[in-house]
Amino acid sequence: MKVAFTYSWLLPDGDLAHVRGIIEQVRQHAIELGSEAVSDVIVLTGDDAQAVQPKARLAVVFIATIPGATEGRYGLALAGNSSWSWSGAVVISSAKTVSELHAAAADLGIEVAEVYAGMVFKSKKNAAGEVVTQQRQAFDGPTSEAIPM
């Protein structure tokens, strides 16, 4: 069964070199997971950045086909102040490997939100530096359970 899988990433702050380093580490993890056709990390500006993320003035991105998913773009874009974000979607036959990639992103300090199969999963590091995931049904309001990763 194929399911739409949407995701968003948020990095509250960081300069271009820091963000590029994080995205390169996520890219390396995508390769380790057995992804196909993994592009290099590229930096886009101006209209090129806006072509991959609306309102972005700068984007750091790579393209990969994660096992069990269609081709997707993964990265972070800067639209205004110092907060970097990304929104994307792929079609999946299995959430396992895509979720593993997102767990690696969360471990690197990116706040991750995933939505698929009627569920919302949000992962980020807590004050102790551990990644914590909250899950809830997509249409249930704000209550959730914390699940340590």
mmCIF file of the C-alpha atoms, coordinates in Angstrom:
data_MODEL
# 
_entry.id   MODEL 
# 
loop_
_atom_site.group_PDB 
_atom_site.id 
_atom_site.type_symbol 
_atom_site.label_atom_id 
_atom_site.label_alt_id 
_atom_site.label_comp_id 
_atom_site.label_asym_id 
_atom_site.label_entity_id 
_atom_site.label_seq_id 
_atom_site.pdbx_PDB_ins_code 
_atom_site.Cartn_x 
_atom_site.Cartn_y 
_atom_site.Cartn_z 
_atom_site.occupancy 
_atom_site.B_iso_or_equiv 
_atom_site.pdbx_formal_charge 
_atom_site.auth_seq_id 
_atom_site.auth_comp_id 
_atom_site.auth_asym_id 
_atom_site.auth_atom_id 
_atom_site.pdbx_PDB_model_num 
ATOM 1   C CA . MET A 1 1   ? 0.000  0.000  0.000  1.00 0.00 ? 1   MET A CA 1 
ATOM 2   C CA . LYS A 1 2   ? 1.316  3.440  -0.899 1.00 0.00 ? 2   LYS A CA 1 
ATOM 3   C CA . VAL A 1 3   ? 0.745  6.383  1.439  1.00 0.00 ? 3   VAL A CA 1 
ATOM 4   C CA . ALA A 1 4   ? 1.505  10.103 1.215  1.00 0.00 ? 4   ALA A CA 1 
ATOM 5   C CA . PHE A 1 5   ? 4.204  11.087 3.712  1.00 0.00 ? 5   PHE A CA 1 
ATOM 6   C CA . THR A 1 6   ? 4.649  14.800 4.387  1.00 0.00 ? 6   THR A CA 1 
ATOM 7   C CA . TYR A 1 7   ? 7.377  16.278 6.525  1.00 0.00 ? 7   TYR A CA 1 
ATOM 8   C CA . SER A 1 8   ? 8.734  19.550 7.777  1.00 0.00 ? 8   SER A CA 1 
ATOM 9   C CA . TRP A 1 9   ? 12.081 20.375 9.315  1.00 0.00 ? 9   TRP A CA 1 
ATOM 10  C CA . LEU A 1 10  ? 13.017 23.370 11.461 1.00 0.00 ? 10  LEU A CA 1 
ATOM 11  C CA . LEU A 1 11  ? 16.415 24.553 12.640 1.00 0.00 ? 11  LEU A CA 1 
ATOM 12  C CA . PRO A 1 12  ? 15.935 27.609 14.876 1.00 0.00 ? 12  PRO A CA 1 
ATOM 13  C CA . ASP A 1 13  ? 19.273 29.188 13.951 1.00 0.00 ? 13  ASP A CA 1 
ATOM 14  C CA . GLY A 1 14  ? 22.609 28.642 12.262 1.00 0.00 ? 14  GLY A CA 1 
ATOM 15  C CA . ASP A 1 15  ? 24.819 30.154 9.623  1.00 0.00 ? 15  ASP A CA 1 
ATOM 16  C CA . LEU A 1 16  ? 25.243 28.733 6.120  1.00 0.00 ? 16  LEU A CA 1 
ATOM 17  C CA . ALA A 1 17  ? 28.366 26.702 6.962  1.00 0.00 ? 17  ALA A CA 1 
ATOM 18  C CA . HIS A 1 18  ? 26.644 25.094 9.970  1.00 0.00 ? 18  HIS A CA 1 
ATOM 19  C CA . VAL A 1 19  ? 23.494 24.260 7.982  1.00 0.00 ? 19  VAL A CA 1 
ATOM 20  C CA . ARG A 1 20  ? 25.485 22.878 5.051  1.00 0.00 ? 20  ARG A CA 1 
ATOM 21  C CA . GLY A 1 21  ? 27.401 20.623 7.471  1.00 0.00 ? 21  GLY A CA 1 
ATOM 22  C CA . ILE A 1 22  ? 24.168 19.286 8.989  1.00 0.00 ? 22  ILE A CA 1 
ATOM 23  C CA . ILE A 1 23  ? 22.589 18.614 5.592  1.00 0.00 ? 23  ILE A CA 1 
ATOM 24  C CA . GLU A 1 24  ? 25.778 16.867 4.425  1.00 0.00 ? 24  GLU A CA 1 
ATOM 25  C CA . GLN A 1 25  ? 25.547 14.587 7.483  1.00 0.00 ? 25  GLN A CA 1 
ATOM 26  C CA . VAL A 1 26  ? 21.883 13.834 6.687  1.00 0.00 ? 26  VAL A CA 1 
ATOM 27  C CA . ARG A 1 27  ? 22.937 13.083 3.083  1.00 0.00 ? 27  ARG A CA 1 
ATOM 28  C CA . GLN A 1 28  ? 25.612 10.665 4.301  1.00 0.00 ? 28  GLN A CA 1 
ATOM 29  C CA . HIS A 1 29  ? 22.994 8.923  6.431  1.00 0.00 ? 29  HIS A CA 1 
ATOM 30  C CA . ALA A 1 30  ? 20.729 8.637  3.359  1.00 0.00 ? 30  ALA A CA 1 
ATOM 31  C CA . ILE A 1 31  ? 23.587 6.884  1.539  1.00 0.00 ? 31  ILE A CA 1 
ATOM 32  C CA . GLU A 1 32  ? 24.158 4.535  4.503  1.00 0.00 ? 32  GLU A CA 1 
ATOM 33  C CA . LEU A 1 33  ? 20.448 3.622  4.421  1.00 0.00 ? 33  LEU A CA 1 
ATOM 34  C CA . GLY A 1 34  ? 20.890 2.376  0.844  1.00 0.00 ? 34  GLY A CA 1 
ATOM 35  C CA . SER A 1 35  ? 19.290 5.320  -0.946 1.00 0.00 ? 35  SER A CA 1 
ATOM 36  C CA . GLU A 1 36  ? 19.496 5.495  -4.716 1.00 0.00 ? 36  GLU A CA 1 
ATOM 37  C CA . ALA A 1 37  ? 20.657 8.388  -6.855 1.00 0.00 ? 37  ALA A CA 1 
ATOM 38  C CA . VAL A 1 38  ? 21.747 10.635 -3.991 1.00 0.00 ? 38  VAL A CA 1 
ATOM 39  C CA . SER A 1 39  ? 22.807 14.028 -5.322 1.00 0.00 ? 39  SER A CA 1 
ATOM 40  C CA . ASP A 1 40  ? 25.494 16.260 -3.899 1.00 0.00 ? 40  ASP A CA 1 
ATOM 41  C CA . VAL A 1 41  ? 24.473 18.937 -1.408 1.00 0.00 ? 41  VAL A CA 1 
ATOM 42  C CA . ILE A 1 42  ? 23.879 22.172 -3.297 1.00 0.00 ? 42  ILE A CA 1 
ATOM 43  C CA . VAL A 1 43  ? 23.289 25.753 -2.173 1.00 0.00 ? 43  VAL A CA 1 
ATOM 44  C CA . LEU A 1 44  ? 20.628 27.692 -4.060 1.00 0.00 ? 44  LEU A CA 1 
ATOM 45  C CA . THR A 1 45  ? 19.938 31.422 -3.905 1.00 0.00 ? 45  THR A CA 1 
ATOM 46  C CA . GLY A 1 46  ? 17.286 33.813 -5.200 1.00 0.00 ? 46  GLY A CA 1 
ATOM 47  C CA . ASP A 1 47  ? 14.839 32.399 -7.749 1.00 0.00 ? 47  ASP A CA 1 
ATOM 48  C CA . ASP A 1 48  ? 16.533 28.978 -7.642 1.00 0.00 ? 48  ASP A CA 1 
ATOM 49  C CA . ALA A 1 49  ? 15.919 28.766 -3.876 1.00 0.00 ? 49  ALA A CA 1 
ATOM 50  C CA . GLN A 1 50  ? 12.301 29.856 -4.323 1.00 0.00 ? 50  GLN A CA 1 
ATOM 51  C CA . ALA A 1 51  ? 11.812 27.140 -6.948 1.00 0.00 ? 51  ALA A CA 1 
ATOM 52  C CA . VAL A 1 52  ? 12.386 24.468 -4.273 1.00 0.00 ? 52  VAL A CA 1 
ATOM 53  C CA . GLN A 1 53  ? 10.874 26.264 -1.235 1.00 0.00 ? 53  GLN A CA 1 
ATOM 54  C CA . PRO A 1 54  ? 8.443  29.187 -1.512 1.00 0.00 ? 54  PRO A CA 1 
ATOM 55  C CA . LYS A 1 55  ? 9.745  32.526 -0.170 1.00 0.00 ? 55  LYS A CA 1 
ATOM 56  C CA . ALA A 1 56  ? 13.251 31.103 0.386  1.00 0.00 ? 56  ALA A CA 1 
ATOM 57  C CA . ARG A 1 57  ? 16.197 33.353 -0.314 1.00 0.00 ? 57  ARG A CA 1 
ATOM 58  C CA . LEU A 1 58  ? 18.721 30.596 0.401  1.00 0.00 ? 58  LEU A CA 1 
ATOM 59  C CA . ALA A 1 59  ? 18.382 26.790 0.349  1.00 0.00 ? 59  ALA A CA 1 
ATOM 60  C CA . VAL A 1 60  ? 20.755 23.922 1.147  1.00 0.00 ? 60  VAL A CA 1 
ATOM 61  C CA . VAL A 1 61  ? 19.406 20.738 -0.410 1.00 0.00 ? 61  VAL A CA 1 
ATOM 62  C CA . PHE A 1 62  ? 20.061 17.274 -1.808 1.00 0.00 ? 62  PHE A CA 1 
ATOM 63  C CA . ILE A 1 63  ? 17.832 14.882 -3.737 1.00 0.00 ? 63  ILE A CA 1 
ATOM 64  C CA . ALA A 1 64  ? 17.542 11.177 -2.930 1.00 0.00 ? 64  ALA A CA 1 
ATOM 65  C CA . THR A 1 65  ? 15.309 8.173  -3.376 1.00 0.00 ? 65  THR A CA 1 
ATOM 66  C CA . ILE A 1 66  ? 15.118 6.677  0.108  1.00 0.00 ? 66  ILE A CA 1 
ATOM 67  C CA . PRO A 1 67  ? 14.287 2.924  0.110  1.00 0.00 ? 67  PRO A CA 1 
ATOM 68  C CA . GLY A 1 68  ? 10.514 2.505  0.247  1.00 0.00 ? 68  GLY A CA 1 
ATOM 69  C CA . ALA A 1 69  ? 9.854  6.068  -0.991 1.00 0.00 ? 69  ALA A CA 1 
ATOM 70  C CA . THR A 1 70  ? 9.674  8.108  -4.164 1.00 0.00 ? 70  THR A CA 1 
ATOM 71  C CA . GLU A 1 71  ? 12.369 10.664 -4.963 1.00 0.00 ? 71  GLU A CA 1 
ATOM 72  C CA . GLY A 1 72  ? 12.412 13.565 -2.506 1.00 0.00 ? 72  GLY A CA 1 
ATOM 73  C CA . ARG A 1 73  ? 14.263 16.768 -1.750 1.00 0.00 ? 73  ARG A CA 1 
ATOM 74  C CA . TYR A 1 74  ? 15.779 17.092 1.716  1.00 0.00 ? 74  TYR A CA 1 
ATOM 75  C CA . GLY A 1 75  ? 17.275 20.282 3.077  1.00 0.00 ? 75  GLY A CA 1 
ATOM 76  C CA . LEU A 1 76  ? 16.806 23.543 4.907  1.00 0.00 ? 76  LEU A CA 1 
ATOM 77  C CA . ALA A 1 77  ? 15.867 26.953 3.525  1.00 0.00 ? 77  ALA A CA 1 
ATOM 78  C CA . LEU A 1 78  ? 16.174 30.454 4.910  1.00 0.00 ? 78  LEU A CA 1 
ATOM 79  C CA . ALA A 1 79  ? 13.243 32.739 4.143  1.00 0.00 ? 79  ALA A CA 1 
ATOM 80  C CA . GLY A 1 80  ? 13.606 35.597 6.590  1.00 0.00 ? 80  GLY A CA 1 
ATOM 81  C CA . ASN A 1 81  ? 15.464 35.938 9.850  1.00 0.00 ? 81  ASN A CA 1 
ATOM 82  C CA . SER A 1 82  ? 17.779 33.214 11.155 1.00 0.00 ? 82  SER A CA 1 
ATOM 83  C CA . SER A 1 83  ? 15.307 30.304 11.265 1.00 0.00 ? 83  SER A CA 1 
ATOM 84  C CA . TRP A 1 84  ? 15.809 27.558 8.672  1.00 0.00 ? 84  TRP A CA 1 
ATOM 85  C CA . SER A 1 85  ? 12.931 25.318 7.596  1.00 0.00 ? 85  SER A CA 1 
ATOM 86  C CA . TRP A 1 86  ? 11.854 22.802 4.970  1.00 0.00 ? 86  TRP A CA 1 
ATOM 87  C CA . SER A 1 87  ? 8.609  21.191 3.827  1.00 0.00 ? 87  SER A CA 1 
ATOM 88  C CA . GLY A 1 88  ? 8.418  18.169 1.577  1.00 0.00 ? 88  GLY A CA 1 
ATOM 89  C CA . ALA A 1 89  ? 6.432  15.123 0.605  1.00 0.00 ? 89  ALA A CA 1 
ATOM 90  C CA . VAL A 1 90  ? 7.054  11.677 -0.818 1.00 0.00 ? 90  VAL A CA 1 
ATOM 91  C CA . VAL A 1 91  ? 4.903  8.627  -1.484 1.00 0.00 ? 91  VAL A CA 1 
ATOM 92  C CA . ILE A 1 92  ? 5.966  5.657  0.635  1.00 0.00 ? 92  ILE A CA 1 
ATOM 93  C CA . SER A 1 93  ? 5.373  1.933  0.659  1.00 0.00 ? 93  SER A CA 1 
ATOM 94  C CA . SER A 1 94  ? 7.168  1.693  4.016  1.00 0.00 ? 94  SER A CA 1 
ATOM 95  C CA . ALA A 1 95  ? 7.779  4.447  6.565  1.00 0.00 ? 95  ALA A CA 1 
ATOM 96  C CA . LYS A 1 96  ? 10.687 2.659  8.249  1.00 0.00 ? 96  LYS A CA 1 
ATOM 97  C CA . THR A 1 97  ? 13.659 3.950  6.256  1.00 0.00 ? 97  THR A CA 1 
ATOM 98  C CA . VAL A 1 98  ? 12.293 7.472  5.712  1.00 0.00 ? 98  VAL A CA 1 
ATOM 99  C CA . SER A 1 99  ? 11.622 7.712  9.447  1.00 0.00 ? 99  SER A CA 1 
ATOM 100 C CA . GLU A 1 100 ? 15.186 6.534  10.143 1.00 0.00 ? 100 GLU A CA 1 
ATOM 101 C CA . LEU A 1 101 ? 16.491 9.385  7.977  1.00 0.00 ? 101 LEU A CA 1 
ATOM 102 C CA . HIS A 1 102 ? 14.312 11.848 9.857  1.00 0.00 ? 102 HIS A CA 1 
ATOM 103 C CA . ALA A 1 103 ? 15.468 10.427 13.218 1.00 0.00 ? 103 ALA A CA 1 
ATOM 104 C CA . ALA A 1 104 ? 19.065 11.090 12.119 1.00 0.00 ? 104 ALA A CA 1 
ATOM 105 C CA . ALA A 1 105 ? 18.076 14.672 11.222 1.00 0.00 ? 105 ALA A CA 1 
ATOM 106 C CA . ALA A 1 106 ? 16.511 15.118 14.678 1.00 0.00 ? 106 ALA A CA 1 
ATOM 107 C CA . ASP A 1 107 ? 19.669 13.770 16.293 1.00 0.00 ? 107 ASP A CA 1 
ATOM 108 C CA . LEU A 1 108 ? 21.582 16.522 14.465 1.00 0.00 ? 108 LEU A CA 1 
ATOM 109 C CA . GLY A 1 109 ? 19.346 19.197 16.029 1.00 0.00 ? 109 GLY A CA 1 
ATOM 110 C CA . ILE A 1 110 ? 16.624 19.565 13.394 1.00 0.00 ? 110 ILE A CA 1 
ATOM 111 C CA . GLU A 1 111 ? 13.060 19.630 14.719 1.00 0.00 ? 111 GLU A CA 1 
ATOM 112 C CA . VAL A 1 112 ? 11.138 17.116 12.588 1.00 0.00 ? 112 VAL A CA 1 
ATOM 113 C CA . ALA A 1 113 ? 7.401  16.708 11.959 1.00 0.00 ? 113 ALA A CA 1 
ATOM 114 C CA . GLU A 1 114 ? 6.072  13.771 9.922  1.00 0.00 ? 114 GLU A CA 1 
ATOM 115 C CA . VAL A 1 115 ? 2.472  13.154 8.878  1.00 0.00 ? 115 VAL A CA 1 
ATOM 116 C CA . TYR A 1 116 ? 1.289  9.890  7.347  1.00 0.00 ? 116 TYR A CA 1 
ATOM 117 C CA . ALA A 1 117 ? -1.442 7.294  7.725  1.00 0.00 ? 117 ALA A CA 1 
ATOM 118 C CA . GLY A 1 118 ? -3.524 9.635  9.869  1.00 0.00 ? 118 GLY A CA 1 
ATOM 119 C CA . MET A 1 119 ? -0.734 10.170 12.428 1.00 0.00 ? 119 MET A CA 1 
ATOM 120 C CA . VAL A 1 120 ? 1.518  13.111 13.328 1.00 0.00 ? 120 VAL A CA 1 
ATOM 121 C CA . PHE A 1 121 ? 5.007  12.495 14.739 1.00 0.00 ? 121 PHE A CA 1 
ATOM 122 C CA . LYS A 1 122 ? 7.148  15.369 16.072 1.00 0.00 ? 122 LYS A CA 1 
ATOM 123 C CA . SER A 1 123 ? 10.772 14.784 17.088 1.00 0.00 ? 123 SER A CA 1 
ATOM 124 C CA . LYS A 1 124 ? 13.327 17.114 18.645 1.00 0.00 ? 124 LYS A CA 1 
ATOM 125 C CA . LYS A 1 125 ? 16.094 17.143 21.199 1.00 0.00 ? 125 LYS A CA 1 
ATOM 126 C CA . ASN A 1 126 ? 15.152 17.877 24.794 1.00 0.00 ? 126 ASN A CA 1 
ATOM 127 C CA . ALA A 1 127 ? 17.266 19.804 27.333 1.00 0.00 ? 127 ALA A CA 1 
ATOM 128 C CA . ALA A 1 128 ? 19.297 16.636 28.068 1.00 0.00 ? 128 ALA A CA 1 
ATOM 129 C CA . GLY A 1 129 ? 20.197 16.278 24.371 1.00 0.00 ? 129 GLY A CA 1 
ATOM 130 C CA . GLU A 1 130 ? 17.991 13.219 23.820 1.00 0.00 ? 130 GLU A CA 1 
ATOM 131 C CA . VAL A 1 131 ? 15.638 13.022 20.861 1.00 0.00 ? 131 VAL A CA 1 
ATOM 132 C CA . VAL A 1 132 ? 12.037 12.782 22.045 1.00 0.00 ? 132 VAL A CA 1 
ATOM 133 C CA . THR A 1 133 ? 9.138  11.970 19.712 1.00 0.00 ? 133 THR A CA 1 
ATOM 134 C CA . GLN A 1 134 ? 5.532  12.902 20.341 1.00 0.00 ? 134 GLN A CA 1 
ATOM 135 C CA . GLN A 1 135 ? 2.769  11.220 18.394 1.00 0.00 ? 135 GLN A CA 1 
ATOM 136 C CA . ARG A 1 136 ? -0.931 11.797 17.980 1.00 0.00 ? 136 ARG A CA 1 
ATOM 137 C CA . GLN A 1 137 ? -3.685 11.174 15.497 1.00 0.00 ? 137 GLN A CA 1 
ATOM 138 C CA . ALA A 1 138 ? -3.741 13.854 12.827 1.00 0.00 ? 138 ALA A CA 1 
ATOM 139 C CA . PHE A 1 139 ? -7.241 15.027 13.698 1.00 0.00 ? 139 PHE A CA 1 
ATOM 140 C CA . ASP A 1 140 ? -7.142 14.679 17.496 1.00 0.00 ? 140 ASP A CA 1 
ATOM 141 C CA . GLY A 1 141 ? -6.079 18.060 18.825 1.00 0.00 ? 141 GLY A CA 1 
ATOM 142 C CA . PRO A 1 142 ? -2.866 18.809 20.732 1.00 0.00 ? 142 PRO A CA 1 
ATOM 143 C CA . THR A 1 143 ? -2.621 15.938 23.252 1.00 0.00 ? 143 THR A CA 1 
ATOM 144 C CA . SER A 1 144 ? 0.158  13.401 22.717 1.00 0.00 ? 144 SER A CA 1 
ATOM 145 C CA . GLU A 1 145 ? 2.504  10.941 24.369 1.00 0.00 ? 145 GLU A CA 1 
ATOM 146 C CA . ALA A 1 146 ? 6.274  11.423 24.508 1.00 0.00 ? 146 ALA A CA 1 
ATOM 147 C CA . ILE A 1 147 ? 8.287  8.510  23.191 1.00 0.00 ? 147 ILE A CA 1 
ATOM 148 C CA . PRO A 1 148 ? 12.086 8.614  23.734 1.00 0.00 ? 148 PRO A CA 1 
ATOM 149 C CA . MET A 1 149 ? 14.107 7.620  20.665 1.00 0.00 ? 149 MET A CA 1 
# 
